[in-house]
Amino acid sequence: MRSHESHAVVLGTRDMGESDLLVELLSRDTGRIVGVAKAAKKSKRRFVNTFDLGHLIRVKYYLPRGRELFLIEDASLINPHGRLAGDLPSMAYTALVIELVRELFPETERSTDLFETTALILSILNERGARQDLLWLFVLRILKISGIVPLFSACVRCRSRQADAADRFFVPDAGGVVCGPCITPRDRTIELSCGTVTALSAATDIPIERLARIALTPASLSQTRDCLLSFIDHQLGKRMRSVDFIERYIS
């Protein structure tokens, strides 16, 4: 029953009984967890405005012996992200990031990279608004952390690195870019420009703090979105609910 004290991102909450809250967090030290904040709905001192969506908090918690839910003892606000709940595009993009984290990472799987990446993209969405170009670059980084990142630096079949823009296609089932000679009649393809391939190859490997320096043209942004969504659909075997919402109300 060792107690933990860690930075965490609030992924969501729901009511539990008359006074308690069930809180989902992405903790730096423990990964994604679900815990109970006792009397959080009634208290006027403890937990006030702490568990709003996307907030960066410091939280103290432990897992009681024989229980599946953590018990949240204390929490304090470090960085509020009020825009994430008040601006529809920012809220929708936040939902996409959180759903992707839930789908790709089991509970209590610790990843400092995942925590820092998630905290950074939510901070950017809160400060700069719904930056769709940065959103998809960070989605690519989350895929890399999960271990199922698509390959853009070379053809996944022959490993050729030739950069002929007219000869590059993204094939979701193959897991990345495929050159013209390796395409088969059964492949479902998305044509990519040389600029898109170069940008996504760089975004896969550069330090996270430099992602904002990558500029995507409108055409490259459209190609990036299409290929990453098709890849995620293939990996999960379904379309994420947040994507349906974005396509219906935001795009």
C-alpha positions as CSV (number, residue, x, y, z in Angstrom):
1,M,0.0,0.0,0.0
2,R,2.9,2.4,-0.8
3,S,1.7,5.9,-1.3
4,H,2.7,7.7,-4.5
5,E,3.0,11.4,-5.1
6,S,3.3,12.4,-8.7
7,H,2.4,14.9,-11.5
8,A,-0.6,13.7,-13.5
9,V,-2.9,14.8,-16.3
10,V,-6.6,14.5,-15.8
11,L,-8.1,12.3,-18.5
12,G,-11.7,12.3,-17.2
13,T,-14.1,12.0,-14.3
14,R,-17.5,10.6,-13.5
15,D,-19.8,10.5,-10.6
16,M,-19.6,7.7,-8.1
17,G,-22.5,7.8,-5.6
18,E,-23.7,11.0,-4.1
19,S,-20.4,12.6,-3.1
20,D,-17.4,10.7,-4.6
21,L,-15.7,11.1,-8.0
22,L,-14.2,8.4,-10.1
23,V,-11.1,10.0,-11.6
24,E,-8.9,8.8,-14.5
25,L,-5.4,10.1,-14.5
26,L,-2.2,9.7,-16.6
27,S,0.5,9.8,-13.9
28,R,4.1,10.3,-14.5
29,D,5.1,7.6,-12.0
30,T,2.3,5.0,-12.4
31,G,0.9,5.4,-15.9
32,R,-2.9,5.5,-16.5
33,I,-4.8,4.9,-13.4
34,V,-8.4,5.1,-12.1
35,G,-9.0,6.3,-8.5
36,V,-11.7,7.4,-6.1
37,A,-11.7,10.9,-4.7
38,K,-13.8,10.6,-1.6
39,A,-16.4,13.4,-1.0
40,A,-14.9,15.4,-3.9
41,K,-18.3,16.6,-5.0
42,K,-19.3,18.0,-1.6
43,S,-16.0,19.4,-0.3
44,K,-15.5,23.1,-0.6
45,R,-11.8,22.9,0.2
46,R,-10.3,19.6,-1.1
47,F,-10.2,19.0,-4.9
48,V,-12.1,22.2,-5.8
49,N,-11.7,22.6,-9.7
50,T,-8.7,20.2,-9.5
51,F,-10.1,17.4,-11.7
52,D,-11.2,19.4,-14.8
53,L,-10.4,17.8,-18.1
54,G,-6.7,18.2,-19.1
55,H,-5.5,19.9,-16.0
56,L,-2.0,19.2,-14.9
57,I,-2.0,18.4,-11.2
58,R,0.1,17.0,-8.3
59,V,-1.7,14.0,-6.8
60,K,-1.1,11.7,-3.8
61,Y,-2.7,8.3,-4.1
62,Y,-2.3,4.6,-3.2
63,L,-3.8,1.2,-4.1
64,P,-5.5,-0.4,-1.1
65,R,-4.6,-4.1,-0.7
66,G,-7.0,-6.3,-2.6
67,R,-8.6,-3.4,-4.5
68,E,-8.6,-2.5,-8.2
69,L,-9.3,1.3,-7.7
70,F,-6.7,3.7,-6.3
71,L,-7.6,6.0,-3.5
72,I,-6.8,9.6,-4.1
73,E,-5.7,11.2,-0.8
74,D,-4.9,14.7,-2.0
75,A,-4.5,16.8,-5.2
76,S,-3.4,20.3,-6.1
77,L,-3.5,22.3,-9.3
78,I,-0.3,22.9,-11.1
79,N,-1.4,24.2,-14.5
80,P,-5.1,24.8,-15.3
81,H,-6.3,24.2,-18.9
82,G,-9.7,25.8,-18.9
83,R,-9.8,26.3,-22.7
84,L,-9.9,22.5,-23.2
85,A,-13.4,22.4,-21.8
86,G,-14.7,25.7,-23.2
87,D,-13.6,25.7,-26.9
88,L,-15.2,23.0,-29.1
89,P,-12.3,22.3,-31.5
90,S,-9.8,22.2,-28.6
91,M,-12.2,19.9,-26.6
92,A,-12.6,17.6,-29.6
93,Y,-8.8,17.3,-30.2
94,T,-8.3,16.7,-26.5
95,A,-10.8,13.9,-26.7
96,L,-8.9,12.4,-29.6
97,V,-5.6,12.4,-27.7
98,I,-7.2,10.9,-24.6
99,E,-9.0,8.2,-26.5
100,L,-5.8,7.3,-28.3
101,V,-3.9,7.0,-25.0
102,R,-6.7,4.8,-23.6
103,E,-6.7,2.5,-26.6
104,L,-3.0,2.0,-26.9
105,F,-1.8,1.9,-23.3
106,P,-3.0,-0.5,-20.6
107,E,-3.6,0.8,-17.1
108,T,-0.5,1.2,-14.9
109,E,1.9,0.9,-17.8
110,R,4.4,3.5,-16.9
111,S,5.9,5.7,-19.6
112,T,7.5,9.0,-18.9
113,D,7.6,9.8,-22.6
114,L,3.9,9.3,-22.9
115,F,3.2,11.5,-19.9
116,E,5.4,14.3,-21.2
117,T,4.0,14.1,-24.7
118,T,0.4,14.1,-23.5
119,A,1.0,17.0,-21.1
120,L,2.7,19.0,-23.7
121,I,0.1,18.6,-26.5
122,L,-2.7,19.5,-24.0
123,S,-0.8,22.5,-22.9
124,I,-0.4,23.6,-26.5
125,L,-4.1,23.1,-27.3
126,N,-4.9,25.2,-24.2
127,E,-2.5,28.0,-25.0
128,R,-2.7,28.2,-28.8
129,G,-6.1,26.7,-29.6
130,A,-6.9,23.9,-32.0
131,R,-3.7,23.6,-33.9
132,Q,-4.5,20.6,-36.2
133,D,-1.0,20.5,-37.7
134,L,0.6,20.0,-34.3
135,L,-2.1,17.6,-33.2
136,W,-1.3,15.0,-35.9
137,L,2.4,15.4,-35.3
138,F,1.9,14.6,-31.7
139,V,-0.4,11.7,-32.6
140,L,2.5,10.3,-34.6
141,R,4.7,10.6,-31.5
142,I,2.1,8.8,-29.3
143,L,2.1,6.0,-31.9
144,K,5.9,5.8,-31.7
145,I,5.8,5.6,-27.9
146,S,3.3,2.7,-28.2
147,G,5.6,0.8,-30.5
148,I,3.3,0.7,-33.5
149,V,4.5,3.7,-35.4
150,P,4.3,3.6,-39.2
151,L,7.5,3.8,-41.3
152,F,8.0,6.9,-43.5
153,S,11.8,7.0,-44.0
154,A,11.9,4.1,-46.5
155,C,9.6,1.6,-48.4
156,V,8.4,-0.9,-45.9
157,R,8.8,-3.7,-48.5
158,C,12.1,-3.1,-50.3
159,R,13.6,-0.6,-47.8
160,S,14.4,1.8,-50.7
161,R,14.9,5.3,-49.6
162,Q,14.4,7.1,-52.9
163,A,12.4,10.3,-52.5
164,D,10.5,10.5,-55.7
165,A,7.3,12.3,-54.7
166,A,5.3,10.7,-57.5
167,D,6.5,7.2,-56.4
168,R,5.5,7.2,-52.8
169,F,2.2,5.9,-51.3
170,F,1.0,5.1,-47.8
171,V,-0.5,1.6,-47.4
172,P,-2.1,1.2,-43.9
173,D,-2.1,-2.6,-44.0
174,A,1.6,-2.6,-44.8
175,G,2.5,-0.3,-41.9
176,G,3.9,2.7,-43.8
177,V,5.2,4.1,-47.1
178,V,5.5,1.8,-50.1
179,C,7.3,2.8,-53.3
180,G,5.7,2.5,-56.8
181,P,7.3,-0.8,-57.8
182,C,6.2,-2.5,-54.6
183,I,2.5,-1.6,-54.9
184,T,0.2,-4.5,-55.5
185,P,-3.3,-4.3,-57.1
186,R,-4.9,-5.1,-53.7
187,D,-3.2,-2.3,-51.8
188,R,-5.4,0.6,-50.5
189,T,-3.1,3.6,-51.1
190,I,-2.9,7.2,-50.1
191,E,-0.5,9.2,-52.3
192,L,2.0,11.3,-50.4
193,S,4.1,14.2,-51.6
194,C,7.8,14.4,-51.0
195,G,7.3,17.2,-48.5
196,T,4.9,15.1,-46.5
197,V,7.2,12.1,-46.4
198,T,10.1,14.2,-45.3
199,A,8.1,16.0,-42.6
200,L,6.7,12.8,-41.1
201,S,10.0,11.0,-41.2
202,A,11.5,13.9,-39.3
203,A,8.6,14.1,-36.9
204,T,9.1,10.5,-35.9
205,D,12.6,11.0,-34.6
206,I,13.3,14.6,-33.6
207,P,13.2,15.7,-30.0
208,I,9.6,16.4,-28.9
209,E,10.3,20.1,-28.2
210,R,11.2,20.6,-31.8
211,L,7.9,19.2,-33.3
212,A,6.4,22.7,-33.4
213,R,9.1,23.7,-35.9
214,I,7.8,21.4,-38.6
215,A,5.5,23.2,-41.0
216,L,2.8,21.3,-42.9
217,T,1.2,22.8,-46.0
218,P,-2.6,22.4,-46.2
219,A,-2.0,19.5,-48.7
220,S,0.5,17.9,-46.4
221,L,-1.8,18.3,-43.4
222,S,-4.6,16.6,-45.3
223,Q,-2.3,13.7,-46.4
224,T,-1.0,13.4,-42.8
225,R,-4.4,13.2,-41.3
226,D,-5.6,10.7,-43.9
227,C,-2.7,8.3,-43.5
228,L,-2.5,8.4,-39.7
229,L,-6.3,7.9,-39.3
230,S,-6.2,5.0,-41.8
231,F,-3.3,3.4,-39.9
232,I,-5.0,3.8,-36.5
233,D,-8.2,2.4,-37.9
234,H,-6.3,-0.7,-39.1
235,Q,-4.4,-1.1,-35.8
236,L,-7.5,-0.8,-33.6
237,G,-9.9,-2.5,-36.0
238,K,-12.4,0.4,-35.6
239,R,-12.8,4.1,-35.9
240,M,-12.4,6.1,-32.7
241,R,-15.5,7.9,-31.5
242,S,-13.6,11.2,-31.1
243,V,-12.7,11.0,-34.8
244,D,-16.3,10.7,-35.8
245,F,-17.1,13.8,-33.7
246,I,-14.3,15.8,-35.3
247,E,-15.4,14.9,-38.8
248,R,-19.0,15.7,-38.1
249,Y,-18.6,19.0,-36.2
250,I,-15.1,20.3,-36.7
251,S,-13.7,19.5,-40.1
